[in-house]
Amino acid sequence: MSLSPQAITNIAVQAAKDKKASNITVLDIRELTVIADYFIICSGFSSTQVQAVVENIQEKLKEAGMPALRREGFREAKWVLLDYGDVIVHVFQEAERQFYNLERLWGDAPVVGVPVNI
């Protein structure tokens, strides 16, 4: 069973909220690139919290039949990337989030409300 990008996004956002991720932002990048439909960007206050957020997202999506295709940065937990094909999840510690500023880099992408209803 394959989930829609909107369903993946909604599950991931709720899983991040469950672990108290902060400043959760969803960017609709469909019109800007072919690499994905959505970027989810959120923050944790420590490496432990970032790892907890990432593990919860992975667990909830795996339960829904969507294991991550790729995971990068988990050990250092400053910026962890989870690749779900049409949805890319970025979980940052706040200093790294400010430094890389993906929201500015992808500034032409509309921010969508969650849950995503498209």
N, CA, C and O of each residue as an XYZ file, in Angstrom:
472
protein
N       0.835     -1.184      0.000
C       0.000      0.000      0.000
C       0.874      1.239      0.000
O       1.777      1.378      0.826
N       0.603      2.125     -0.918
C       1.388      3.347     -1.029
C       0.560      4.531     -0.527
O      -0.609      4.687     -0.883
N       1.181      5.343      0.291
C       0.493      6.520      0.814
C       0.713      7.700     -0.116
O       1.742      7.788     -0.786
N      -0.250      8.603     -0.154
C      -0.091      9.835     -0.929
C       0.928     10.734     -0.242
O       1.160     10.594      0.959
N       1.540     11.655     -0.984
C       2.462     12.606     -0.351
C       1.793     13.392      0.777
O       2.431     13.692      1.786
N       0.518     13.725      0.609
C      -0.200     14.459      1.649
C      -0.337     13.611      2.910
O      -0.163     14.120      4.017
N      -0.646     12.332      2.757
C      -0.786     11.440      3.908
C       0.555     11.268      4.621
O       0.611     11.302      5.850
N       1.627     11.086      3.861
C       2.967     10.967      4.455
C       3.282     12.230      5.244
O       3.770     12.164      6.372
N       3.000     13.373      4.646
C       3.272     14.652      5.299
C       2.489     14.780      6.593
O       3.046     15.170      7.619
N       1.214     14.458      6.557
C       0.377     14.583      7.749
C       0.848     13.663      8.874
O       0.888     14.076     10.033
N       1.202     12.430      8.547
C       1.692     11.491      9.564
C       3.011     11.984     10.146
O       3.208     11.955     11.361
N       3.916     12.437      9.279
C       5.227     12.912      9.747
C       5.089     14.143     10.634
O       5.758     14.246     11.662
N       4.233     15.067     10.246
C       4.038     16.282     11.045
C       3.459     15.929     12.413
O       3.913     16.458     13.428
N       2.468     15.048     12.454
C       1.887     14.657     13.737
C       2.923     13.940     14.603
O       2.975     14.160     15.813
N       3.737     13.096     14.002
C       4.782     12.390     14.763
C       5.799     13.375     15.325
O       6.272     13.203     16.448
N       6.141     14.409     14.552
C       7.063     15.440     15.042
C       6.429     16.211     16.194
O       7.088     16.493     17.195
N       5.155     16.550     16.052
C       4.440     17.250     17.131
C       4.400     16.411     18.399
O       4.542     16.937     19.503
N       4.206     15.098     18.238
C       4.139     14.200     19.394
C       5.412     14.241     20.232
O       5.369     14.001     21.438
N       6.538     14.543     19.603
C       7.823     14.611     20.316
C       8.257     16.057     20.546
O       9.429     16.332     20.807
N       7.297     16.974     20.447
C       7.505     18.394     20.780
C       8.510     19.092     19.868
O       9.230     19.988     20.310
N       8.564     18.686     18.596
C       9.383     19.432     17.637
C       8.840     20.851     17.557
O       7.638     21.073     17.705
N       9.721     21.800     17.325
C       9.288     23.196     17.272
C       9.350     23.729     15.847
O      10.046     23.193     14.985
N       8.598     24.802     15.633
C       8.629     25.546     14.382
C       8.499     24.626     13.165
O       9.345     24.646     12.271
N       7.443     23.829     13.139
C       7.225     22.887     12.032
C       6.693     23.658     10.833
O       5.686     24.361     10.916
N       7.391     23.509      9.726
C       7.024     24.192      8.488
C       6.947     23.167      7.367
O       7.809     22.295      7.261
N       5.921     23.267      6.531
C       5.791     22.405      5.359
C       5.833     23.293      4.124
O       5.023     24.207      3.973
N       6.788     23.010      3.242
C       6.917     23.744      1.988
C       6.414     22.881      0.839
O       6.783     21.711      0.731
N       5.578     23.449     -0.015
C       5.098     22.779     -1.219
C       6.078     23.123     -2.342
O       6.067     24.237     -2.867
N       6.920     22.161     -2.701
C       7.977     22.432     -3.695
C       7.669     21.805     -5.053
O       8.549     21.717     -5.909
N       6.430     21.372     -5.254
C       6.062     20.686     -6.500
C       6.322     21.511     -7.748
O       6.713     20.966     -8.780
N       6.110     22.800     -7.668
C       6.281     23.656     -8.848
C       7.727     24.087     -9.055
O       8.045     24.708    -10.069
N       8.605     23.769     -8.112
C       9.979     24.262     -8.160
C      11.008     23.208     -8.519
O      12.087     23.541     -9.010
N      10.692     21.932     -8.282
C      11.675     20.877     -8.496
C      10.976     19.540     -8.687
O       9.804     19.379     -8.344
N      11.710     18.590     -9.237
C      11.162     17.244     -9.394
C      11.641     16.306     -8.286
O      11.265     15.134     -8.271
N      12.461     16.798     -7.362
C      13.029     15.899     -6.347
C      12.009     15.448     -5.313
O      12.158     14.374     -4.730
N      10.982     16.243     -5.075
C       9.963     15.890     -4.080
C       8.768     16.815     -4.244
O       8.815     17.789     -4.996
N       7.695     16.496     -3.528
C       6.508     17.351     -3.501
C       6.535     18.296     -2.300
O       6.145     19.459     -2.399
N       7.006     17.768     -1.156
C       6.987     18.555      0.079
C       8.302     18.421      0.830
O       8.930     17.362      0.841
N       8.700     19.512      1.453
C       9.748     19.519      2.466
C       9.058     19.780      3.797
O       8.256     20.705      3.917
N       9.372     18.966      4.790
C       8.962     19.240      6.159
C      10.222     19.672      6.889
O      11.239     18.981      6.841
N      10.159     20.802      7.557
C      11.308     21.330      8.286
C      10.863     21.568      9.725
O       9.850     22.222      9.972
N      11.631     21.031     10.670
C      11.310     21.256     12.076
C      12.584     21.242     12.906
O      13.657     20.893     12.412
N      12.456     21.622     14.165
C      13.615     21.746     15.039
C      13.418     20.991     16.339
O      12.301     20.790     16.817
N      14.568     20.576     16.897
C      14.634     20.030     18.245
C      15.647     20.850     19.015
O      16.494     21.516     18.420
N      15.565     20.806     20.336
C      16.430     21.640     21.166
C      17.754     20.981     21.514
O      18.659     21.643     22.023
N      17.883     19.681     21.248
C      19.112     18.957     21.563
C      19.243     17.782     20.605
O      18.297     17.439     19.895
N      20.421     17.168     20.589
C      20.603     15.998     19.726
C      19.662     14.866     20.156
O      19.152     14.125     19.316
N      19.438     14.741     21.450
C      18.531     13.709     21.955
C      17.110     13.936     21.453
O      16.444     12.988     21.038
N      16.641     15.175     21.486
C      15.294     15.455     21.006
C      15.205     15.265     19.493
O      14.223     14.713     18.997
N      16.223     15.716     18.755
C      16.222     15.520     17.297
C      16.107     14.029     16.982
O      15.316     13.635     16.125
N      16.890     13.204     17.669
C      16.833     11.760     17.429
C      15.461     11.194     17.800
O      14.944     10.326     17.097
N      14.875     11.669     18.880
C      13.545     11.193     19.283
C      12.494     11.560     18.236
O      11.625     10.751     17.914
N      12.576     12.778     17.709
C      11.640     13.211     16.665
C      11.799     12.322     15.432
O      10.814     11.832     14.878
N      13.042     12.120     15.011
C      13.317     11.302     13.823
C      12.812      9.872     14.021
O      12.149      9.317     13.145
N      13.123      9.285     15.160
C      12.695      7.904     15.415
C      11.180      7.784     15.428
O      10.636      6.795     14.939
N      10.487      8.781     15.984
C       9.025      8.724     16.019
C       8.430      8.870     14.622
O       7.473      8.177     14.280
N       8.986      9.758     13.822
C       8.519      9.889     12.439
C       8.702      8.568     11.700
O       7.789      8.089     11.027
N       9.894      7.986     11.833
C      10.155      6.718     11.145
C       9.212      5.616     11.627
O       8.695      4.845     10.818
N       8.990      5.539     12.926
C       8.122      4.498     13.486
C       6.691      4.644     12.975
O       6.080      3.667     12.542
N       6.161      5.863     13.026
C       4.764      6.076     12.614
C       4.576      5.816     11.122
O       3.570      5.235     10.716
N       5.538      6.243     10.305
C       5.399      6.005      8.866
C       5.619      4.533      8.518
O       4.977      4.009      7.608
N       6.515      3.868      9.232
C       6.715      2.437      8.996
C       5.444      1.666      9.354
O       5.051      0.747      8.636
N       4.798      2.042     10.472
C       3.526      1.418     10.853
C       2.468      1.610      9.772
O       1.589      0.766      9.596
N       2.560      2.727      9.047
C       1.607      3.023      7.964
C       2.050      2.416      6.632
O       1.415      2.640      5.601
N       3.133      1.653      6.659
C       3.595      0.982      5.446
C       4.569      1.777      4.610
O       4.781      1.460      3.440
N       5.175      2.821      5.194
C       6.118      3.669      4.446
C       7.466      3.753      5.173
O       7.706      4.713      5.905
N       8.338      2.775      4.984
C       9.671      2.913      5.573
C      10.462      3.988      4.826
O      10.234      4.232      3.642
N      11.376      4.613      5.523
C      12.215      5.642      4.895
C      13.096      5.002      3.825
O      13.609      3.897      4.007
N      13.262      5.702      2.719
C      14.166      5.241      1.673
C      15.617      5.481      2.072
O      16.514      4.724      1.701
N      15.828      6.553      2.835
C      17.187      6.934      3.227
C      17.121      7.807      4.474
O      16.173      8.567      4.671
N      18.149      7.683      5.313
C      18.283      8.532      6.490
C      19.732      8.963      6.592
O      20.645      8.139      6.525
N      19.937     10.264      6.757
C      21.289     10.820      6.858
C      21.400     11.705      8.086
O      20.458     12.422      8.423
N      22.552     11.660      8.762
C      22.848     12.598      9.838
C      22.361     12.208     11.215
O      22.434     13.016     12.141
N      21.863     10.987     11.380
C      21.245     10.612     12.652
C      22.240     10.598     13.807
O      21.917     11.059     14.902
N      23.430     10.083     13.585
C      24.387      9.957     14.685
C      24.754     11.306     15.284
O      24.781     11.460     16.506
N      25.040     12.290     14.423
C      25.401     13.625     14.903
C      24.179     14.396     15.381
O      24.263     15.189     16.318
N      23.045     14.159     14.734
C      21.742     14.726     15.111
C      21.744     16.252     15.159
O      21.085     16.855     16.006
N      22.489     16.869     14.246
C      22.418     18.321     14.098
C      21.465     18.672     12.959
O      20.725     19.652     13.034
N      21.494     17.861     11.910
C      20.566     17.976     10.789
C      20.332     16.559     10.281
O      21.229     15.945      9.704
N      19.148     16.053     10.494
C      18.814     14.715     10.026
C      17.844     14.847      8.864
O      16.867     15.594      8.927
N      18.132     14.109      7.806
C      17.290     14.099      6.624
C      16.665     12.723      6.484
O      17.361     11.709      6.524
N      15.357     12.691      6.320
C      14.615     11.466      6.042
C      13.999     11.592      4.654
O      13.292     12.558      4.365
N      14.271     10.615      3.803
C      13.771     10.636      2.434
C      12.638      9.631      2.300
O      12.828      8.427      2.474
N      11.461     10.149      1.986
C      10.297      9.308      1.724
C       9.848      9.440      0.269
O       8.667      9.274     -0.034
N      10.770      9.731     -0.616
C      10.444      9.875     -2.030
C       9.836     11.229     -2.311
O      10.557     12.190     -2.577
N       8.522     11.320     -2.255
C       7.827     12.581     -2.540
C       7.857     13.560     -1.374
O       7.471     14.719     -1.523
N       8.312     13.100     -0.222
C       8.377     13.940      0.971
C       9.773     13.811      1.581
O      10.254     12.704      1.826
N      10.412     14.946      1.820
C      11.720     14.984      2.472
C      11.540     15.686      3.811
O      11.012     16.796      3.875
N      11.985     15.028      4.883
C      11.861     15.576      6.228
C      13.247     16.029      6.694
O      14.216     15.272      6.628
N      13.321     17.270      7.164
C      14.554     17.837      7.715
C      14.300     18.143      9.186
O      13.425     18.942      9.519
N      15.075     17.500     10.071
C      14.956     17.766     11.507
C      16.296     18.343     11.953
O      17.330     17.678     11.879
N      16.259     19.584     12.416
C      17.463     20.334     12.762
C      17.551     20.591     14.262
O      16.539     20.593     14.964
N      18.776     20.807     14.744
C      18.955     21.576     15.963
C      18.860     23.030     15.514
O      19.190     23.345     14.371
N      18.420     23.905     16.385
C      18.078     25.270     15.981
C      19.245     26.030     15.352
O      19.033     26.760     14.383
N      20.460     25.887     15.862
C      21.608     26.620     15.297
C      21.860     26.222     13.848
O      22.147     27.077     13.011
N      21.754     24.937     13.549
C      21.947     24.479     12.170
C      20.802     24.952     11.283
O      21.016     25.311     10.126
N      19.604     24.951     11.819
C      18.469     25.421     11.027
C      18.658     26.887     10.636
O      18.418     27.261      9.488
N      19.081     27.702     11.576
C      19.316     29.110     11.276
C      20.443     29.273     10.259
O      20.356     30.118      9.368
N      21.494     28.475     10.386
C      22.639     28.584      9.480
C      22.257     28.214      8.047
O      22.557     28.957      7.112
N      21.597     27.071      7.872
C      21.270     26.603      6.516
C      20.032     27.284      5.947
O      19.923     27.426      4.729
N      19.108     27.704      6.785
C      17.954     28.516      6.413
C      17.261     28.016      5.131
O      17.165     28.740      4.140
N      16.794     26.793      5.176
C      16.125     26.210      4.011
C      14.894     26.991      3.591
O      14.555     27.038      2.408
N      14.225     27.603      4.556
C      13.045     28.390      4.218
C      13.407     29.554      3.294
O      12.631     29.891      2.400
N      14.560     30.163      3.491
C      15.006     31.243      2.611
C      15.470     30.667      1.269
O      15.144     31.194      0.205
N      16.235     29.575      1.343
C      16.749     28.945      0.127
C      15.608     28.526     -0.806
O      15.711     28.667     -2.025
N      14.534     28.015     -0.232
C      13.361     27.599     -0.989
C      12.244     28.632     -0.816
O      11.071     28.275     -0.706
N      12.614     29.896     -0.793
C      11.689     30.986     -0.508
C      10.535     31.123     -1.491
O       9.514     31.723     -1.153
N      10.670     30.584     -2.695
C       9.582     30.653     -3.669
C       8.509     29.592     -3.427
O       7.446     29.627     -4.047
N       8.786     28.661     -2.534
C       7.830     27.584     -2.260
C       6.769     28.074     -1.286
O       7.097     28.678     -0.264
N       5.510     27.821     -1.590
C       4.465     28.202     -0.648
C       4.537     27.349      0.618
O       4.835     26.156      0.568
N       4.259     27.983      1.742
C       4.127     27.267      3.009
C       2.691     26.790      3.088
O       1.759     27.571      2.896
N       2.510     25.500      3.373
C       1.156     24.953      3.440
C       0.814     24.630      4.880
O       1.685     24.309      5.688
N      -0.458     24.721      5.181
C      -0.924     24.392      6.520
C      -0.959     22.886      6.706
O      -1.022     22.130      5.736
N      -0.918     22.467      7.929
C      -1.006     21.044      8.206
C      -2.199     20.800      9.116
O      -2.426     21.592     10.030
N      -2.957     19.756      8.910
C      -2.723     18.738      7.910
C      -2.884     19.283      6.488
O      -3.644     20.216      6.230
N      -2.131     18.654      5.578
C      -2.111     19.100      4.193
C      -3.381     18.610      3.507
O      -3.638     17.407      3.442
N      -4.150     19.524      3.010
C      -5.379     19.189      2.280
C      -5.296     19.793      0.892
O      -5.537     20.985      0.701
N      -4.956     18.962     -0.062
C      -4.811     19.462     -1.431
C      -5.608     18.582     -2.372
O      -5.625     18.824     -3.579
